[in-house]
């Protein structure tokens, strides 16, 4: 299968290793991955702050860029949800954009649902000898309905011990522009999530959204908790030969901390 990778702004700018991990993983499973160079932002930030006209322009660009793909894989639950759930709201019923989105949206997938639902795999041949907790991010949980797909993939990773996260379904407090507009509330919610994560005794907290991990990871880093964060793609791409992905516990980039200052 020829798969188009939509890397997303946050990953492209701050977490390029996640994109590389997606490519390694899908190629290891025998698929061709292409990267359309005309891709840009999905428009989620614009849409969430009321700038519907710029968001619509970005939706048109996304459709034009990816409409020929067999499948579009997005290593971000929030961006995948923006495309599948909010793009239809941008085009008036019967408009050209509406028709184009209706044809493309069913072929846009979060990585975990693509692996489980489309490729039909849960054991991707990964090796990751660490104790891991999984944080189900809001868009993946509530809008995409990822359910147990990430858990099934993680349980099949050799060497990985998956531990339960208390209050797993509670929001971490990031919410994109929410963290900017409501900084105190966002920080308090993030502190709760970080505390629950540390209490698991896990070495690594993972999720399908680096934006949420950036928020939680900034708190964990400042606390010198010894816990690191990793996108699920980096875990699934790890092999015994290639080693384990993920930054050192106290090596989180400054950008991860800026959100929660």
N, C-alpha and C positions, 0 to 999 in steps of 0.2 A: 504494500500500500504506500502511496505517495502522500506524505503528511506535511502540512504547512505548519510551521512554528510561529505563533504570535507571542513574542517574548514579553511584552508589556513594558511600560515606561520605567517602573520601579526596578524590575529585574535588569533591564538593559543598562540602566544608569548605576545602580548600586549593587546588584547581585548577579553579575554575568555568569558566575559559576552555575547558577540554577539552569540557565539556558543551555549551557554546555552539558550539564548532567542529563537534561531531557534528550538531547541529541544522542549522547552515548547510549542511553538506555534504549531508545527506540531503534537505533541502528543495531544494537546488540540483539534485539528481538527480530531483526531481519527486515526492517522497513527503511525506506528512503525518506529523509527529512530535508525539506527545503525551507529557506528563509527569505520570504519576499522582502526586498529591500525598501519598497515603498511604504511599508507599515509605519505607523506612528501611534499616538495615543488613542485609546478606545473612546475617550470623551467622558469617562465616569466622573472625574472631578468637576468638569463643566456642568454635567447634567445634575449632579447632586447639589450644586450651588446656584442652580436656576438659570444657567447660561445655555438654554436649549438650542439656540441658533448655532453657536460654535459646536455644540455636541452633535447636532445633526450633520454638520459639515464633516466632522470626524467619522461619523457613522457611514456616510456616503463613501468616504475614502476607504474605510475598512472593507466595505462590501466590494468595492471595485478591486481592491488588492487581493482579496481572498476568495472571490466567488468561483474561481476555477478549481479550487482545492478539493480533493477527495474528503479530507478531514482537516480541521484546524484544531491544534492542541494548544491549550493555554495553561501555563504553570501558575495560574492565579485564579482562585475561585471568584474573587470580586470582579475581575475584568470579564471572565467568562459569563458571570451573571449579568453584568452590564449589557453584554451583547445579546444574550438570549432573552433576558427579561425586560430590559429597558429600551433596546432598539425598536421593538415593535411599537412602543409608545411615541417614538419620535416621528414616525411616518403616519400621515393621515390614511385612514382606511382606503384601500384601492390605489394609493399613490405608488409611483415607481419604486421608491425606497421601501415602502411596506411590502411590495411583492418580492423585491430582492432579498430583504431580510427574512421573509418567510421561507425562501428557498435555501438560504445559507445557514440560518440559526441552528437548525437541527444537526448540522455537521460541525458545530463548534463544541468542543469538549474541554472540561477540566482534565488534567492528566490522569487522575485516578479513575474517573469514570470511563475514559477512553481505554485504559488498560483492561479494566474489568468487563465493561459492557460491549466494547467493539472488538478488541483483540481476544477477549475471553481468557485472560490470564490473571492469576494472582501471584504465582511464584515466578518472579522475573529473573531469578538467578542471582539475587543480591546477597551480599555478606556484609554485616555491620555489627561487630561484636560490642554492643553498647546497650545500656539500659535507657529506654526511650519512653517519653510520654507524648501523647498526641493531643494537640489543641484543635478541636473542630471549629474553624472560623465561621463567622455568621453567614456570609454569603454562600459558602459551601454547604453549610448545614441547613439554612432556611430557604435559600433561593434555588440552589442547584439540587438540593436533596441528596447529597453524596452518601448519607447514611453510613453503612458499615464498610463501604469500599476501601477507604484508606486503612482501616483496621485490618481488613483481610489481606491487603498487600503487605502491611508491616508484620503481621503474624507469620507470613511465609518467608521472611528474610532470615537467613541462617545467622545464628549468633546473636540476634536481637532479642532482648527481653522487653516486652511491652508492658508498661505499668499504667494503672488507672489514674486519671487526673481528676481530683475533686472539683466539682463545679465546672466540668468540662464544657458544658453548653452555654455558660455565661460569657458574654462579650468581653473581650480584653480591653475595650475602651478606645481602640484606635479609630476606626470608622472614618478614615481619610480626613476630610476637613473638619469632622467632629472634634478631632484631637487639637485642632487649632482654635476653633470657636469656643470649645468648652474644656480648656486645658486642665483645670483642677479636677473636674469629674473624670476626664480621660485618664489622668495620672493615678487617681484613686482606684479606678477599675483595673488599670494595668498592674498596680501594686498587689491587688487581690489575686490576680491571675498569676503573677510571679511567685507570690507566696505559696499558692497551691502547687505550682510547678516544682518548687524547691522541696516541698514536703513529700513529694513522691520519691525522692532519693534518686531520680533519674539523672543521667549525665547529659542528656539531650532532650530538648523540647522541639517537636517538629509540627509542621502544619502545611497546608496547601497554599498559604499566602505569606509571602515575605514581608508585606506591609505590616501585618499583625506581629510577625516574629521580630521585625525591627523595633516595634513599640515595646514588646515584652523583653526583648533582648537588651535594649538600652537600660532597662531597670535592673535586669539580672547582672549586667556588666558593672554598673555603678555599685551594686551591692557586693561585688566580688564573690558572687555565689558559687563560682566554680561550675556552673551549668551553662551550656552553650545552646544555641538554636541552629536548626538546619531545616531547609525545605525538604519535603518528602522526596522530591525528585533526586536530591543529592544522596539520600539514603538508598533509594532504589537503584541508583546508578553505581553504587559502590560494590566492588567485588573483592574477593580475597587477594587477587593479583594486583588490582589497582589501588587497594587501600580504602580507608574511610574518608568521606568528604566532611567538610565542616571546619570553621575557624577554631582556633584555640579559645578556651573559655574567656580569657581576659583580652582578646584581640578583636572585639567587636568594633567596627568602624564608628567614627564620631557621629555619623548620620543616624545610627541606631539610637543614640542617646538624645539627639536634639529634639525628638518628638516629645519626650517625657520630661524635659527640663522644666 
